[in-house]
Amino acid sequence: MIPTWQGFLFEDLPNRIFLGFRYLPGDHYTYASFMRQAQDGSGLLMRNLFASEPQSGVFILPLFWTVGKLAG
């Protein structure tokens, strides 16, 4: 918890948004979007919201789906 708490404390306002990722945080937004899709009830097949072209749900990621369901 110490690295996560430290990352949260050192973020500057008004941009104090810290998801707990200290390594390549831009890549982790995709994983957070997978969890959000599961939380919103979009089903087991998820899509990458950060892709440049439209796509249908093709990703099956049980870990992120489960975390999203438990968070909802």
Residue pairs with C-beta under 8 A, 6 or more apart in sequence:
3 22
4 18
4 20
4 22
7 18
7 20
7 22
8 16
8 18
8 20
11 17
11 18
19 25
19 28
19 29
19 32
21 28
29 50
30 48
30 49
30 50
31 64
33 48
33 49
33 50
34 46
34 59
34 61
34 64
34 65
34 68
35 64
35 65
35 67
35 68
35 71
36 68
37 46
37 47
37 49
37 68
38 46
38 64
38 65
38 66
38 67
38 68
38 69
38 72
39 68
39 69
39 71
39 72
40 72
41 72
42 57
43 57
44 60
44 65
45 56
45 57
45 58
45 59
45 60
46 57
46 59
46 60
46 61
46 64
46 65
47 55
47 56
47 57
47 58
47 59
48 55
48 59
